[in-house]
Amino acid sequence: MNALAKILARRIALQGPITIADYMAEALGHPKHGYYRVRNAFGADGDFITAPDISQMFGELIGLWCVEVWDRIGRPAPFNLVELGPGRGALMSDALRAAAVVPEFRDAAALHLVETSQRLRQVQRDALAQRDIGWRDVSWHNGFDQLPDGPCLIVANEFLDALPAHQFECTPQGWRERLVGLSKDGDSLQLALAPGPTPALSLSPTGAPAGLDPAGLGNDDIGAIREFQPTAITLTRAIADRIGQAGGAALIIDYGYDGGAGDTLQAVRKHAFHDVLQTPGEADLTVHVDFAALRHAIGSAAQSFGPIGQGEFLSELGIAVRAQMLMKSASPAQAKDIATAHHRLIDADEMGTLFKVFGVAPNGAAALPGFDQEVAP
Ligand SMILES: C[S@@+](CC[C@H](N)C(=O)[O-])C[C@H]1O[C@@H](n2cnc3c(N)ncnc32)[C@H](O)[C@@H]1O
């Protein structure tokens, strides 16, 4: 067992099994051993690659999306430009570089980053201060609720997948929560099933996705697994409340599904799947995001768009034209890289379908860019 596994094992020995949500929160956020506190997660020499690492086109198109939305809503000045979980800061750096085509946008933007890792805050500070971006006025926050008042443009790429998830299994006795306990010899962490109902099972029907509402719990086959991310639900509702009241828009991009998946908890280390319980804090731990649950959480607080595939969204925003422009001044080797990146971002067998884009805007607002073909539910 590594150091964090030993800490968790001691806690379980004293207090009993913990929820998967608790386990995720500790594995990713433990102050000393948590994954995002200590590991170099990103890029070819890390554990995984995100869309902004694949190509500058991703952040650039999102930057131009922000400029267009800002223009459509009447160019508020100032406004909050917000990113949740900015990682290495690549998305926001590329976005701000592209947004320089409209200097008034940059003048009006107050940049707010929601990031709990002090180490990554420094990486983000350095990325944004690079000479071709030159952005030094940044405010960091530990949570969305700490943002100042006012209209917001909010971007969250691969952020919600890291928020803690509960897992439930359908048993002959009814739904039971999956927990993390100890093996008989106490030498390893292992999955266990709660013997009776746990607090997470009794979440309110309005807060829970349809399949987990008490009334719907009997509808699955024995052995079926359902997941529920209460923090993602609360955050999405807070985003919708903020946008509904103060104006703006949000873009949530992540891998996920639109209702009805099973066990999606996964650990990734060095670009390969890894045992979820073996080395907490040393592998990235995520679940696929349930966009149907996010839509349900928004209710009538705001209007939601999508989710649509990332491929469709980026194509609507003009990624093909952007790729061609970049190729004009590229060497043959660079042009090949641009074509490969374009393919990875949009192809259905790569990130084009599994990764989805979900938009939030005030009730009554016109469709957001990229969702123009979508009919709001
Ligand atoms: C997978 S990374 C996101 C990568 C980045 N958005 C990108 O596109 O490359 C998750 C990010 O969220 C941050 N994070 C994770 N859990 C968090 C939490 N509960 N509150 C704030 N930030 C969190 C991590 O430190 C990291 O910056």
The ligand as a MOL file (V3000), in Angstrom:
LIG
                    3D

  0  0  0     0  0            999 V3000
M  V30 BEGIN CTAB
M  V30 COUNTS 27 29 0 0 0
M  V30 BEGIN ATOM
M  V30 1 C -8.3970 17.0640 -15.7490 0
M  V30 2 S -7.8680 18.5710 -15.1320 0 CHG=1
M  V30 3 C -8.5780 19.6990 -16.2680 0
M  V30 4 C -7.7280 20.0090 -17.3970 0
M  V30 5 C -7.9250 21.2950 -18.1250 0
M  V30 6 N -9.2350 21.8810 -17.9990 0
M  V30 7 C -7.6040 21.0520 -19.5750 0
M  V30 8 O -8.4760 21.2760 -20.3910 0
M  V30 9 O -6.4770 20.6490 -19.8560 0 CHG=-1
M  V30 10 C -8.7740 18.9200 -13.6900 0
M  V30 11 C -8.4390 20.2780 -13.1160 0
M  V30 12 O -9.3640 20.5790 -12.0820 0
M  V30 13 C -8.6710 20.8780 -10.8720 0
M  V30 14 N -9.5320 20.3750 -9.8010 0
M  V30 15 C -9.8390 19.0890 -9.5340 0
M  V30 16 N -10.7650 19.0190 -8.5510 0
M  V30 17 C -11.0530 20.3060 -8.2080 0
M  V30 18 C -11.9640 20.9040 -7.2820 0
M  V30 19 N -12.7450 20.1560 -6.5120 0
M  V30 20 N -12.0200 22.2480 -7.2190 0
M  V30 21 C -11.2390 23.0200 -8.0140 0
M  V30 22 N -10.3570 22.5030 -8.9150 0
M  V30 23 C -10.2670 21.1690 -9.0120 0
M  V30 24 C -7.3570 20.1520 -11.0150 0
M  V30 25 O -6.3610 20.6360 -10.1640 0
M  V30 26 C -7.0710 20.4000 -12.4910 0
M  V30 27 O -6.5850 21.6910 -12.7290 0
M  V30 END ATOM
M  V30 BEGIN BOND
M  V30 1 1 1 2
M  V30 2 1 2 3
M  V30 3 1 2 10
M  V30 4 1 3 4
M  V30 5 1 4 5
M  V30 6 1 5 6
M  V30 7 1 5 7
M  V30 8 2 7 8
M  V30 9 1 7 9
M  V30 10 1 10 11
M  V30 11 1 11 12
M  V30 12 1 11 26
M  V30 13 1 12 13
M  V30 14 1 13 14
M  V30 15 1 13 24
M  V30 16 1 14 15
M  V30 17 1 14 23
M  V30 18 2 15 16
M  V30 19 1 16 17
M  V30 20 1 17 18
M  V30 21 2 17 23
M  V30 22 1 18 19
M  V30 23 2 18 20
M  V30 24 1 20 21
M  V30 25 2 21 22
M  V30 26 1 22 23
M  V30 27 1 24 25
M  V30 28 1 24 26
M  V30 29 1 26 27
M  V30 END BOND
M  V30 END CTAB
M  END
